[in-house]
Amino acid sequence: MNSMTRKILIVEDEFIVANDLRLLLLQAGHKVTGIAVSAEEAEELLQQQKPDMVIVDIILEGNLSGIDLARKLRAENIAFVYLSANSNQEILEQAKATEPYGFLVKPFREQDLLITLDIAWYLHTHSLEAKFRREELLQKRLTEIGQETTDAADKLLKVARTLQSFIPFDLITSGVRPADHEEFGDIAYVRIGFDEYQFIGKTELETITSINKKQLAAISKNNRVDTSPAICNLEAEIKRKTNPSLQGIIAYHFRQRAVLIFPVALGYGLSLHYCLYSRQPQAYTKDHIDLLNRLKPSLEQLAEQTIHYPASAKPTHSLPAAAKPLRDAVANAAFGSIIGSHYLLLAALDLAAQVAPYSTSVLLLGESGTGKERVAQLIHSLSPRRNGPFIKVNCAAIPPTLIESELFGHEKGAFTGAIEKRKGKFELANAGTIFLDEIGELPVAMQVKLLRVLQERELEYVGGTAPIKVDVRIITATHRNLEKEVGEGNFRLDLYYRLNVFPITLPPLRERRSDIPALADYFANKFCRSFNKPFNGITAFMSEKLYAYHWPGNIRELENVLEQAVVLNDGCSPLDLTRKLSTGVSKPPVDITLNNLEEIRQTQRETERAYIIAALKQTRGRIRGTNGAAELLKIKPTTLESKMARFNINRLDFMEP
């Protein structure tokens, strides 16, 4: 649709603002279908003439707010943009849940209005187009799986891999209902990695649950037969003491919290039940059922063709090993750099893989040290921009007086010290990705300028006059609560909406403790190779303490603990703790007072002295040159010699006789 013919409804109870909007829109060639002062009046106008877009204020006259109206607009697939002077955190949370296509903060420039509407329309039309295109590909893939002459186990594995990025699950099962009362025939796959699945058949389920095959068959036979899709919370099923259900048994032994049951008719009174389980109690919504209903023709065809190939007791040789990823080389390399298989981490990686192919802005949320930079690199490496630059910027590390020049570049002589023309990070990232870490630390004045660049896709050098076009994908990260920052006036609402198009939250390490052993082994091997030491494992005492610790510094802190342990290890025994780790819930840092300051300093001195001695032992007293102690410790030889003198360390004590 040409922007000149776009029909727009204005919902604003301030006459002057509404009239200014009307004049600006008419002057730009748009058609204004009406002005409403309340949500109720807007609903009447929607019935008379359906607009292409709606500009809606959050606070309106009447009993309903702009957020109430936005929910109706979202349900009817009408693009809308919020207009507001300010919002507190509670209102922002409610507004965000409606998934708006843009946000305008009063007062605004005419150019801001027109660009915001263009972006909103682009997002609206392309999100629908992308949705239909992805579902077409999904339908096609399910049809292809059904046509393959492989057994039920192989087909279920391929269905699992196909559905994973559309519907989250930690375990998937399929089985015919009503079930055979003599033979348990359900098969399942439990997710054990990003693209790794472990087969669970009758034998495996008997072993895990200690229930024999006759009992399993009876339980399956007595299980309820759903004739329509259903979403169930499994808490009650887990607690059932008599007549346990199959869902309850699976939920208990595999620690699942919710299930989506989707029956597919086979004829003759039979149906094939797909059950998708999740460890998150609120994982499934009506949208997931709607998607499966749209896929139902392909699923029915697949089920009919699958039934001719009975499920084997275990995967056949033609089935790729269930624990082997089938990603392409690029994806394999990218995900291989992220260690862990906890379901919270996998859910975040699913979102990263889902958004990677597009140029959508991504906001990475989570505590410091949770791996936000690594995930940003992952998204870049899986995107069509993978061959372009990946530029990292830590917004908290740049002085406020230099940040504009650092991001957008400067002309020669633009300010004192600008002795030459210099490109900024955005221009360096052209045709690639820019990662703005700690975006919550950006000064408000710079937030306005960043918003202009994001909207207009062009920038101006400091001291420059000609705009420069840039094609950059934006990934931002913060450990701050941006909704709270917006409510307190520290972060612009319109910038927040431009950045928060696709948020991904990374879990803290204390919430994915099952990944600690794998992470510890990874870092231990890494540092042992780096320091040319053999890795002899980790003591049981250290493993226990690592698991019990609350990790306020997350993965970064764990890495530091392992590096220290490797440096101080003698190379002959397993790694052990070299510093005390407390246990229990996360606590705020201890306040430094005059009473404990000297104790803290003494601990730091002892740790540093131990590092230097360990390095000298490994290099047999050699300080300088390749593989010398200075290189090992990554400091200058003169600095090392100064520290040795301060700590009264004699290198001759470590030299071979």
N, C-alpha and C positions, 0 to 999 in steps of 0.2 A: 504494500500500500504506500502511495506517495504521501510524505509528511504533510503536504499542502492540503490534503483532504481528510486529515485525521479529525475525528469527532471527540470532543473532550467535555466532560462534566466537571464543574467546579462545586465542591462542597466546603463552604467557608462561611462562618457566621459574622465575620467582620466585613461590613459593606465595602469599606475603602480598599481592603486587601483583595476582596473578591472582584471588585470592579477593575483594579489594576491588573489582576491576572487576566480578566476577560479582554482588556484592551491589548495587552502584550500578545496574547494568543491569536487574536484576530489579526493584529498587525503582522504576525509571523505566518499567516495563511491558514491557521487552524479554524475549525468550526466549533463554537461553544454551544453545546446542546442545552445548557441551562445552568443556573446557579441555585444551589440549595443551601439553606442555613441549618439544616438538621439531617440526621441519618434517615428519619422517617420520610421527610420530603424528598430526599435523594432516591429512596426506594421507589417512590411514585414516579419520579422522572425516569428511572431505569426501565420501568414497565412501559412507559410511553415511547421511549427511543433508546435503544441500547447503544451506549457510547463505546468508542474504541479504548479510551483511557479515562481515568478519574483522578483528579487532584483532590485529596481529602485532608482536612484539618483533623487533628486528633481530638481536640476539645470542641464540642459542638453544643448548640442548644438542644433541649429535649432530653429524653431518658436514655437515648443511645449515644455512644461515642463514635468517633471515626473508626476506632478499632473494631467495633461491632459491625459497622458497614463493610469494613475491609474483609471480614470473614465471609460475608455474602459475595463480595466481588471475587474473592479467591475461589469460592465454590463454583462460580459461574464463568471462571477463566477470563475475567476482565482485568486488564493491567491497571495498577493504581500506584500513585506516588503520595507519600505522606507529606504534609505541610505543617510545621509547628515552630513555635518560638523556642521552646525548651521542653524537656521531659525529665521526670525523675526515673530512678532505676526500675521501679515497679511497672510504670507505663511503658518504658522501653522494652522490658521483657515481654509484655503482652503484645506490643507492636511487632516485635521481632518474630513472634510465633506465627503471625499472619503472612510472613515471607513477602514483604513489599518489594517493588521493583525499583524503588528509589526513595530519597528523602530530601526535602528542601527545608532549610532553616531560615526563618525570617530574621532580618531582611535579606533579600537575595538580589543578584544582578539579573538582568534580562537574559544574558548569555548563560548564566547558571540554570535558569528555568528551561531554556530551550535544549541545552545539552542534556540535562537530567531527563527530560521527556524522551529525547532521542535514544538515550541509553536504556531507559525503562522499556521502550517499545522494542528495541533490539533484543534485550534480555527476554522479554515476554514471548516474542515470536520465535526466537531461536531455542528457548527452553522447550516450547511445545514441539518444534520441529525436531530437536534433538531427542526428545522423549519418544516421539513416534518412530524416528529412525532406529533408535536403540531397541525398541520393542519389535520392530520388523526383523532386525538382525537376530534377536532372541527367538522369535517364532521360527525363523529359518534354521537356526542352530538346533532347536528341539526337534524339528522335522528331520534334519539330517541324522540326529542320534537315533531316532526311531527307525530309520531305514537301514542302519548298520546291522549286519547279521552277527551280533555279539550277544553275550548272555545278559541277564538282568543286572548282575553286579557291575559289569562294565558300563552299562547304560546309566545306572543310578549314579556312578562316579562322575560320568560326563554331565549328567543333569546337575549334580551338585556343583561342579566347577562353573557351569553356565549360569546358574541362579545366584551364586554367592554374592556377586557385586550388586544384585538387584534386591535380594531379600537376605538379611543377615541370619545366619544359623551356626550353631556349634555342633549339631548332629542332625542327620537326615535319615529317615527310614522310609521304606515302602513295603507294602504287603497287601495281599488280596483280602477283601472282606465280603461276606462272612468268611472267617478263617477256617482252614482244615482242622478238625478237632483231633486228628491223630498226628499231624506233622506240622511243626512250627516252621513257617516259610518266609517270615519277614527278613529283610536284609537292611543293613545300615552302614553309614560311614560317619565316624567321629572326626572332627577337624582337629589336627594336631600341629598345624603350621599355616603360613599364609596360603599356600596352594598344596597342602599336604593333608591326606585323609587316610585314616586307618579303617580297614574293612571290619565290620562286626556281623558275623553270621550266627547261625544257631549254636555252633560249637563255642564260639567266642563268648556269646551271651551266657551260655550255661556256665562257663568258667568264671566269668566276672560276677554273676549273680548267685552262683551256687544253687540254681534252680534246674532240675532235670528236664529233659525234653518233653516228657508227658505233662509235667506241670506247666511248662511254657506254652504247650499247645492248648491246654485247658484255659489258661489265662487269656491267651489270644482269642480263643473261641468265644469266651464270655465277655470280651471287651466290647464296648458300645460301638455301634456302626453308625457313623455320621453320614447323613445324606446330603448335607450342605457344609460349606466351609465353616470352620469354627476356630476361635482363639481362646485358649484356656490357660489360666494361671495354675501352676502345678503344685502349689503349697498344700492344698487340701488332698490331692492325690498321693503326695508323699506321706502324709500323716495317716492315711487309711490303714487300719490294722487288719480288717477282714475283707475278703474278696478284693485283693489288690488289683489294680488295673495295670495294663502293659505300660501305659504312659507314666504311671506312678513309679513302677520298677525302674524304667529307664531314667526318669528324673532323679531318683534317689541315687542310683549307682553312677550316673554320669554327671551329677550335680547340675541338672537343668532346672530352669525356673518357669519357662513358658513354652507353649507349643502351638503351632499353627497347623491345623488338620485340613487337608484339601483332598476330598474324594473325587475320583474320576471314574465315570461309569464305563463298565466293560460289556454290559448286556447280560441277559439271563439272571438278573438279580445280583450280579457281582459288581464290585468296584475296586479300583486300586487306590489305596490311601497313601498319599504322601504326607509325612509328618515332619515339620521343621521345628527343631528344638533350639532354645536359646538359654544361656545362663543369665540373661537380663530379663527381669520380670515384665517389663513394659516394652519388649522388643517389637511386638507386632501390632499393626494397626489395620484399619479398614482399607487403607491404600494398598497394602500388600495383598489383601484378598481381591481387591479390584484388579490388580495386575494379573494375578493368577487366573481370574475369570476371563480376562482378555486373552490369556494364553491357553485357555481350556481346549480349543480345537486341536492345537498342536500336542497338548498333553494327552488328550484322548487317543489321538492317532498313535502316539508313542506307546501308550499303555497297551493298546490292542496288538501292536507289533512285538512288544516286550513279552507278552504272555506266552508267545510261541517258543520262547527261549527260557526255560525254567531257570530260576536262580540256583546257582551252584553253591555248595557248602563253603567254598572259598573262591577267590578270584582265580581265573584260569591263567595260563602262561601268556595269553594274548593281552591280558590286562596289564597296563603299566603298573609297576610297583606302587602301591597306594601311598607310600611315603615319599615318592619322587615327584618333584614339581614338574609341570608341563609348560612353564613359562618360556617365552622366547629368551634369547641370549641377553638382550638388554634388560628385561625385567628381572631375570635371574640374578644378574650382577647387582642390580639396584637393591632388591630385597635381601640378597645375601649379606649385605652390609648391616642389616638390622637384626639383632639377636633377640630371640624370645618368641614364645608361642601362646602367651596368655591371651584369653579371649578379648580383654579390653584393648590390648595392643593390636590384635588382629583386626578388630573393628575399626580402629583408626587407620590401619594400613589399607583396609578395604576402601575406605573413603578416599584415601590418597590415590589409589589406583583408579578409582571411579572418576575423579576430577582431573587427573593428569593429562588426558588427551585434549582438553579444552584450554582456552586462555582465561578462564574464570579466575577472579581474585580469590586467594585462599588465606584464611586467618588461622594460624596455628596457636592453640591455647595450651597452657600447662605450666607447671612449676619450672623453675630454673633447673637445668640439668636433665630434663626428660627426653632430650633428643630432637628438639624442634628443627635445628639446622640440618640434621641428618635426613629428616622427613622432607624438608624443603628440597634438598638435593635429589631425593628419591623422586619427587613429583617432577622436577626438571628433567631428570634422566629418562622418565617414562613419557615425556611429552614430545610433540613434534619439534620443539625448540631444543632438543637435546644436543644438537651440534652447535648451538649458539652459546654465548657466554652465560655463566652463572655468577652473578656479582653479589657479594655479601656486604651488608652495611649494618653495623651495630649503632643504632641511633643513640644509645646511652653513652657511647664512648667518644662522641664528637662534641666539642664545645659548641654552645648555641650560636656563637658569633661566626662559626665556620661551616655550620651544617648546610646552609643554602648553597654555598660554593661547592661543598663536597658532593651534594646530590645533583646539582644542576650545572656546575661548571662556572668559570668566570673568564672575563676578558682581561687582557693585559692592562694593568693600571686601574682595575676596578676598585681596588682598595690597597692600603699600605701592605706591601709584601707580595702583591700579585705581579711578579716580574715577567710572567709569560701567560699566554692563553692556555687554559686547562679544561679538559673535558670532565664532566661530572659523572657520577656513578650511573645515572639513568641513561646517558648517552653511551657509556661503555657497555651497558646491558642491552643495547638495541638488537632486536631479533632474538633475544634470549630471555632470561629471567632475572629479576632483581629480588633479593631476599632482604627485607627490612626487619631486622631483629630488634626487639624491645621498642616497638612502635609506640607503646604507651608513654615513653619518655620524651617524645617529640614535643617541642614547645608549640603552644597554640598558634603563634604567628606562622610557624612553618607548616602546621596542619592545613591552614588555608591554602598555602602555595602548593602543597602536595595534592590537595583536592583538585586544584585547577589542572595539574598535570595529568591526574587520573581521568578527569572528565574530558579534557581537550586533546589529550595525547600529544601535547607539545610543551616545550619548556623554553625559557629564556635564560641565557647566561647572566650572572651577576655583572652588571655594567653593560649588558648587551641590549640590542633593540630589535633584532630579528628573531622570531620564534623558530624553533627547530623541532621537526616532527620526530617522534620516537615510537617504536613498536616494542613494548616491553610487557611481559607477564609479571604481575605483582604477587609476591607471597610475603605476608607479614607474620610476625610472631610477637607474643607478649606473655609475661607471667602475671600481669595485672588483670584485675576485673574491669574490663573496659565499660561495661554497663554502669558500674559504680562511678567510674571516672567521668562518664557522660553526665550522670545525675549530679555530680559535684561540680560540673562546669569545667573540668580539666581536659576533656576530649570532645571534639566537635561531633555532633550527632550525624550530620550528613557524611562526614568522612568515615565514621564508624560503619554506616550502611554501605558505603562503597567498598570497604575492606572486608566486611563480614558476609560476603556473598556465599562463601562455602567454608564454614568453620570446622576445624578438626581439633578435638581435645586429646592430648596425649596423657595417659595415666601416670601418676607418680610411681616410683619403684615400690613403695610400701604396699601399693594396691595390686602389684603383679609379682609378688614374692616368689612364685613358682619359677620365674625367669632368672632369679639370682644365681643358682648354680651354673647355668649355661653362660651367663654374663661373666661370672667370676673365672670360669675356665677360659673363656675367650680372652679376657684381659691378661690373665696369668700367662697364657701361651704367647700372647703378643709381646709382653715385656720380657719374657724369658728369651725369645728370639732376638729382641732388640739388644739385650744385654749379654747375649751369647752364654746363657745359662741353661742347663737342662731343667725341664719341668717335671718335678716328682710328685705332682698332685698337691692337694690342699688338706691340711689336717682336719679331723672331725670337729675339733674344738673351734677352729676358724670358720668352718662351714656353718656350724650352729650359731655362732655369733653374727655372721653375715646375714643369716636368715632372720634373726630376732631383731636386728637393728632397724630403726625407723627411717633412716636415709633421708634426712632433710635436704641433702645436696643431690639426691637421686643418682642417676647413672654416672654423672661426672664425679661424684664423691666416691662411688664404688671403684671407679677406674683409678682414682688417686690412692685409695687404700691398697689395691692390688699392686700398683707400681711401687709403692713403698715396701710392701712385703717382698717383692722380687728383688729390689735393690739390696735389702738387708738379709736375704737368704744366702746360705753358704753354698748352694748349688748341689748339695748332697742329700738334703732332707726335704720333706714336703713343706709348702709355704705355711707360715703361721702368722698370726696377728702381731703387728709391731706397734700398735697403739690401741688404747682402750676404746671400745665401742659400747655405749650405754644401750639399754633395751627399753622397751615401753613405747608409749605414744609419742608422737612428735612434739617437741618442746621448743619454745623460743630460745634464741641464743642467750648464753649466760652473760649478764651484764659484767663488764670489766670494771673492777673497783680497785682501790689502792691495796686492799687486802689480798686479792688474788692475782694482781698484775704481775708480780715477780714470779709467782708459780707458773703462770702462763708462759712468761718469757723463758724460764728455766726449761720447761718442756720443749719449747721450740728449739732452744740451743742444743739440748740432748738429741733431739731428732735430727737436726742438721749435722751434728758431729757424727752420728751413727751412719748417715748417708755417705759422708766423705770417707769414713773408715772402710765401709763396704766397697766403695768404688776403688780405693787404693789396694784393698786385698785382691780384687779381681784383676787389676792391672799390674799387680806385684810392685807397687810403688811408683810406676811410671805416670808422670803428670801430663806431659806434653805429647803432641803428635797423634797420629791415627790410633784409635782405640785406647788413648790415654784417659786418665781419670777425668781431666777437664772436659774432654769431648763427651765422655759417658754422662757426666753431670750437666752437660750443656751450658757451661760457663767458661769464661776466659781463664787461661792458666794462671795469670797474675792474680785474678780474683780468688782462685782456688788456693794459691800459696798464701794469700793474705788471711783467708779463713783458717787454714791449717795452723798458721802462727797464732791466731786468736784462740783456737781451741787446743793449742799445745799438742799438735799431731806431728810426729816425725815420720817422713816417708821412708826413712831407712829401716824402720821397724817392719816394713811390708815387702822389702826387696829380698829376692832369693839370695842365700849365702853364696 
